[in-house]
Amino acid sequence: MNKIPLFIEMSDQYPIVYDTIWGLSFNLDIQQQLRFHPSFIHKLSQLANESDDEQMRKITHGILWNLEITHQDRSIPQSNSENTFHIMISYSHKEKVLCKQLYDELTKNGYRVWIDFDQMHGNVMDAMAQAIDRSEIIIICMSEQYRQSNFCRAEAHYAFQRQRRIVPVLMQKHYKPDGWLLFLIGQLLYVDFTKYEFVRAMEMLSKELKVTDVTNISISAIPVAQAIIVKDPPTRNKLSSNILQWTESNVQDWLIEHNLQQMSRLLANCDGQSLVYLNKHMKYGEPQQTLKSFYEDCIRHLGENLSLIELSRLQSLTDQQKRFVRSSLCTQGRKNRQ
């Protein structure tokens, strides 16, 4: 049942409902329903720009942000060493004291860190996006308060969309990630600041951060002459025509070559034989159950909706590859008999 009209009607009398609508607007179906109410969207725009209530402006900016698709195509601003950061700390202000310790320790270790101590003002969504665009790593400080915050949710989702490296840390004792936060972090390991002494937890966090540091250094340190020599990965040239012989790396190259970006992330541990098995299962298994499993895996591991277009192309391209193998085997068989 569509309850959005009821919430819109209630928002006139109970302003707290706007925050509820913001939470609902992360859902694609709810976004579509809200777009059928242009007068309400106009009202949101007015409140975002003209309300005297800072919190109301923040909430309405958040709803409008979820309803717009333009921010997904934001171009990353030109950056230099002065306006970029190694790390951004995303946190709920309830954990401000511990996050201040975290900030101090990271800056002492030479990291350039962005953190919002005083809470952003104005169009907070644009300010948040700029901070993420200028940061390499996003530390997500997990707690119940963080999960309940719509702004924290928007921040975490934008970081995910921008494919920033996400490093979760646990800030609340006995809290276990749930809901959207669990979907977002998936199988990522996190540092538990409630289980270990601060010094020990920082050592563990530093090790995790250095994994990224080494990767970045190894990429940027390649001289131009060398980069030209190795710009085409040799694995692609060695891709076997027999899909059954493909390694996990071969499958990844093949998926990316055919612009199946979501499938490449979803099937990260899939080799050629697994791909053929999956193809058979999709063809001869229960289609609804298979689609449901794909959808759930996509939400759980990637935090995004399944692309049916990519899934269909995967099936079609795998079929083509299998036909090519069968044709090659038949040709080889005829040659052997001659």
BELBEL-V196288 format. One record per residue. N is the residue number from 1. RES is the residue in three letters. PSI is psi in whole degrees, 0 to 359 (NA if undefined). OMEGA is omega in radians with two decimals (999 if undefined). D_CENTER is the distance of its C-alpha to the mean C-alpha in Angstrom with 2 decimals. Layout:
BEGIN
n->{N N}
res->{RES RES}
psi->{PSI PSI}
omega->{OMEGA OMEGA}
d_center->{D_CENTER D_CENTER}
END
This chain:
BEGIN
n->{1 2 3 4 5 6 7 8 9 10 11 12 13 14 15 16 17 18 19 20 21 22 23 24 25 26 27 28 29 30 31 32 33 34 35 36 37 38 39 40 41 42 43 44 45 46 47 48 49 50 51 52 53 54 55 56 57 58 59 60 61 62 63 64 65 66 67 68 69 70 71 72 73 74 75 76 77 78 79 80 81 82 83 84 85 86 87 88 89 90 91 92 93 94 95 96 97 98 99 100 101 102 103 104 105 106 107 108 109 110 111 112 113 114 115 116 117 118 119 120 121 122 123 124 125 126 127 128 129 130 131 132 133 134 135 136 137 138 139 140 141 142 143 144 145 146 147 148 149 150 151 152 153 154 155 156 157 158 159 160 161 162 163 164 165 166 167 168 169 170 171 172 173 174 175 176 177 178 179 180 181 182 183 184 185 186 187 188 189 190 191 192 193 194 195 196 197 198 199 200 201 202 203 204 205 206 207 208 209 210 211 212 213 214 215 216 217 218 219 220 221 222 223 224 225 226 227 228 229 230 231 232 233 234 235 236 237 238 239 240 241 242 243 244 245 246 247 248 249 250 251 252 253 254 255 256 257 258 259 260 261 262 263 264 265 266 267 268 269 270 271 272 273 274 275 276 277 278 279 280 281 282 283 284 285 286 287 288 289 290 291 292 293 294 295 296 297 298 299 300 301 302 303 304 305 306 307 308 309 310 311 312 313 314 315 316 317 318 319 320 321 322 323 324 325 326 327 328 329 330 331 332 333 334 335 336 337 338}
res->{MET ASN LYS ILE PRO LEU PHE ILE GLU MET SER ASP GLN TYR PRO ILE VAL TYR ASP THR ILE TRP GLY LEU SER PHE ASN LEU ASP ILE GLN GLN GLN LEU ARG PHE HIS PRO SER PHE ILE HIS LYS LEU SER GLN LEU ALA ASN GLU SER ASP ASP GLU GLN MET ARG LYS ILE THR HIS GLY ILE LEU TRP ASN LEU GLU ILE THR HIS GLN ASP ARG SER ILE PRO GLN SER ASN SER GLU ASN THR PHE HIS ILE MET ILE SER TYR SER HIS LYS GLU LYS VAL LEU CYS LYS GLN LEU TYR ASP GLU LEU THR LYS ASN GLY TYR ARG VAL TRP ILE ASP PHE ASP GLN MET HIS GLY ASN VAL MET ASP ALA MET ALA GLN ALA ILE ASP ARG SER GLU ILE ILE ILE ILE CYS MET SER GLU GLN TYR ARG GLN SER ASN PHE CYS ARG ALA GLU ALA HIS TYR ALA PHE GLN ARG GLN ARG ARG ILE VAL PRO VAL LEU MET GLN LYS HIS TYR LYS PRO ASP GLY TRP LEU LEU PHE LEU ILE GLY GLN LEU LEU TYR VAL ASP PHE THR LYS TYR GLU PHE VAL ARG ALA MET GLU MET LEU SER LYS GLU LEU LYS VAL THR ASP VAL THR ASN ILE SER ILE SER ALA ILE PRO VAL ALA GLN ALA ILE ILE VAL LYS ASP PRO PRO THR ARG ASN LYS LEU SER SER ASN ILE LEU GLN TRP THR GLU SER ASN VAL GLN ASP TRP LEU ILE GLU HIS ASN LEU GLN GLN MET SER ARG LEU LEU ALA ASN CYS ASP GLY GLN SER LEU VAL TYR LEU ASN LYS HIS MET LYS TYR GLY GLU PRO GLN GLN THR LEU LYS SER PHE TYR GLU ASP CYS ILE ARG HIS LEU GLY GLU ASN LEU SER LEU ILE GLU LEU SER ARG LEU GLN SER LEU THR ASP GLN GLN LYS ARG PHE VAL ARG SER SER LEU CYS THR GLN GLY ARG LYS ASN ARG GLN}
psi->{136 106 1 316 324 316 320 318 319 333 334 321 329 92 336 339 334 322 324 317 322 314 320 330 357 344 133 322 319 320 316 319 319 327 343 5 72 328 325 320 321 320 320 318 319 314 321 329 335 346 142 347 112 319 321 319 320 315 314 323 321 318 314 323 316 331 342 147 354 326 340 339 21 133 135 126 153 131 157 180 341 333 15 161 146 321 142 135 117 119 162 142 351 333 24 319 311 323 329 319 316 314 312 318 320 317 325 329 7 3 142 118 133 129 144 97 327 4 131 154 172 217 90 332 317 320 319 315 319 320 318 318 332 6 148 319 140 116 119 118 98 136 169 319 321 314 325 342 122 324 317 322 315 319 312 319 321 321 320 316 324 2 39 152 121 126 106 144 143 126 346 126 137 0 134 127 136 176 217 328 321 317 321 314 340 238 13 138 146 155 127 102 353 342 327 157 152 317 316 317 321 323 317 319 318 319 319 319 326 339 316 319 314 319 314 319 318 329 312 339 356 122 156 317 319 320 323 323 321 16 334 112 133 336 327 324 335 14 120 148 343 109 331 343 0 139 175 321 320 316 317 314 317 316 315 322 327 16 35 71 315 318 325 326 325 327 41 330 26 126 185 316 320 323 318 318 316 319 316 318 321 328 315 355 193 111 319 318 320 315 319 318 317 315 314 320 321 317 316 317 330 342 29 165 151 135 108 331 313 320 318 318 323 314 315 314 324 319 316 317 321 320 322 319 315 318 318 320 320 317 316 322 319 320 321 329 340 NA}
omega->{-3.13 -3.11 -3.10 3.11 3.12 3.11 3.13 3.12 -3.13 -3.06 3.11 -3.07 -3.08 -3.09 -3.14 -3.13 3.13 3.13 3.08 3.12 3.10 3.12 3.13 -3.01 3.02 3.13 -3.07 3.13 3.12 3.09 -3.14 3.12 -3.13 -3.13 3.09 -3.14 -3.08 3.14 3.11 3.11 3.08 3.12 3.10 3.14 3.12 -3.13 -3.12 -3.07 -2.96 -3.07 3.08 -3.11 -3.10 -3.13 3.12 3.11 3.14 -3.11 -3.10 3.02 -3.13 3.11 -3.14 3.11 -3.14 -3.10 -3.13 3.06 -3.08 -3.09 3.11 -3.14 3.12 3.05 -3.14 -3.07 3.06 -3.05 3.02 -3.05 -3.08 -3.09 3.06 -3.07 3.02 -2.97 2.91 3.10 3.12 -3.00 2.99 -3.04 3.04 3.14 -3.03 -3.07 -3.14 3.14 3.06 3.06 3.14 3.12 -3.11 -3.10 -3.14 3.13 3.10 3.13 3.03 3.12 2.96 -2.99 3.04 3.07 -3.13 3.14 -2.99 -3.07 -3.08 3.13 -3.12 3.09 -3.02 -3.11 3.09 3.12 3.11 -3.11 3.13 3.14 3.14 3.13 -3.08 -3.10 -3.14 -3.07 3.07 3.03 3.13 -3.09 -2.96 3.06 3.08 3.13 3.12 -3.13 -3.10 -3.08 3.09 3.14 3.09 3.12 3.12 -3.14 -3.11 -3.13 3.13 3.09 3.12 3.13 -3.14 3.11 3.04 3.06 -3.13 3.10 -3.12 2.99 -3.12 -3.06 -3.06 -3.12 3.09 3.12 3.04 -3.11 3.13 3.09 -3.09 -3.11 3.10 3.11 -3.05 -3.07 3.07 -3.08 -3.12 3.03 3.13 3.12 -3.08 3.14 3.10 -3.09 -3.07 3.00 -3.04 -3.11 3.14 3.13 3.12 3.09 3.13 3.12 -3.14 3.11 3.14 -3.14 -3.10 3.04 3.11 -3.12 -3.13 3.14 -3.12 -3.11 -3.09 3.13 -3.04 -3.06 -3.13 3.10 -3.09 -3.11 3.13 -3.11 3.14 -3.10 -3.00 -3.02 3.07 -3.10 -3.10 -3.10 -3.11 3.13 -3.06 -3.11 -3.13 3.08 3.14 -3.08 -3.12 -3.14 -3.08 3.01 3.07 3.13 3.09 3.14 3.12 3.12 -3.11 3.14 -3.13 3.12 3.13 3.05 3.07 -3.00 -3.12 3.13 -3.14 3.11 -3.09 -3.08 -3.04 -3.08 -3.03 3.04 -3.06 3.14 3.11 3.14 3.11 3.11 3.12 3.12 3.12 -3.12 3.13 -3.11 -2.95 3.11 3.09 -3.05 -3.12 -3.14 3.12 3.14 3.12 3.13 3.10 -3.11 -3.12 3.10 -3.12 3.12 -3.05 -3.02 -3.08 -3.13 -3.13 -3.13 -3.13 3.04 3.14 3.11 3.13 -3.14 3.12 3.13 3.09 -3.13 -3.12 -3.12 3.09 3.08 3.13 -3.12 3.13 3.12 3.12 3.13 -3.14 3.14 3.14 -3.13 3.12 3.12 3.14 3.14 3.13 3.13 -3.12 -3.11 -3.10 999}
d_center->{29.70 28.43 28.81 27.19 30.69 31.91 29.19 29.91 33.58 33.15 31.18 34.47 36.17 33.40 30.93 28.82 27.72 25.56 23.17 23.18 22.46 19.48 18.06 18.95 17.54 13.89 15.36 15.88 19.48 20.28 19.06 21.46 24.21 23.94 24.35 27.70 28.95 29.38 31.83 29.36 26.75 29.64 30.44 26.92 27.27 30.65 29.55 26.63 29.17 32.39 31.99 33.72 31.39 28.56 26.50 27.13 25.99 22.70 22.17 23.27 21.13 18.12 19.31 20.00 16.60 15.10 17.95 17.56 15.67 17.00 14.45 11.84 14.46 15.29 16.95 16.28 19.66 22.23 21.99 24.51 25.08 26.26 23.33 20.39 19.18 18.25 16.48 15.39 16.16 14.43 17.01 19.31 22.75 24.41 23.28 24.54 27.34 25.39 22.66 25.61 26.84 23.52 23.54 27.19 26.80 23.95 25.94 29.03 27.41 26.89 23.25 22.65 20.71 19.60 20.09 21.35 24.54 26.37 23.71 22.96 25.34 25.63 22.60 20.16 17.09 18.08 18.95 15.61 13.88 16.56 16.10 12.43 13.50 16.31 14.70 13.69 12.47 11.26 13.37 12.53 16.02 15.98 18.90 20.11 20.48 16.88 15.76 18.50 17.69 16.26 15.79 13.83 11.56 11.23 10.73 7.92 6.05 7.26 6.35 2.54 4.53 6.93 5.69 7.62 9.02 8.53 12.00 12.97 16.65 18.80 21.13 23.00 25.59 25.38 22.01 19.79 16.17 16.30 15.07 11.61 11.16 12.19 9.85 6.78 8.61 10.17 12.78 12.05 15.45 16.18 19.30 21.60 23.48 25.62 26.92 27.95 29.99 28.13 29.49 28.46 24.91 24.64 25.93 23.25 20.50 22.25 22.23 18.48 18.07 20.74 18.91 16.69 19.91 21.79 19.27 19.33 23.11 23.76 22.14 23.78 27.08 27.93 30.93 30.93 33.65 31.76 28.54 30.67 32.09 28.90 26.63 26.90 25.80 28.92 27.19 26.80 30.54 31.34 29.44 31.99 33.09 33.14 29.74 31.03 31.24 27.66 25.77 22.04 21.84 23.93 21.72 18.64 20.89 22.19 18.95 17.71 21.28 21.16 17.88 16.19 12.75 11.03 14.11 14.02 10.83 12.29 15.73 15.22 18.44 20.49 23.78 26.24 28.16 25.13 24.16 27.74 27.79 24.64 26.34 29.48 27.78 26.15 29.60 31.89 29.96 29.28 27.07 25.88 25.05 23.24 21.13 20.40 19.39 16.98 15.47 15.25 13.76 10.97 10.26 11.00 9.25 6.17 6.08 7.44 11.13 13.18 14.62 18.32 19.30 17.50 18.89 22.31 22.29 21.45 24.45 26.67 26.00 26.54 29.77 30.89 30.35 32.32 35.10 35.32 35.83 38.47 40.23 40.32 41.74 44.38 45.41 45.69 47.69 50.16 50.64 51.40 54.00 55.76}
END
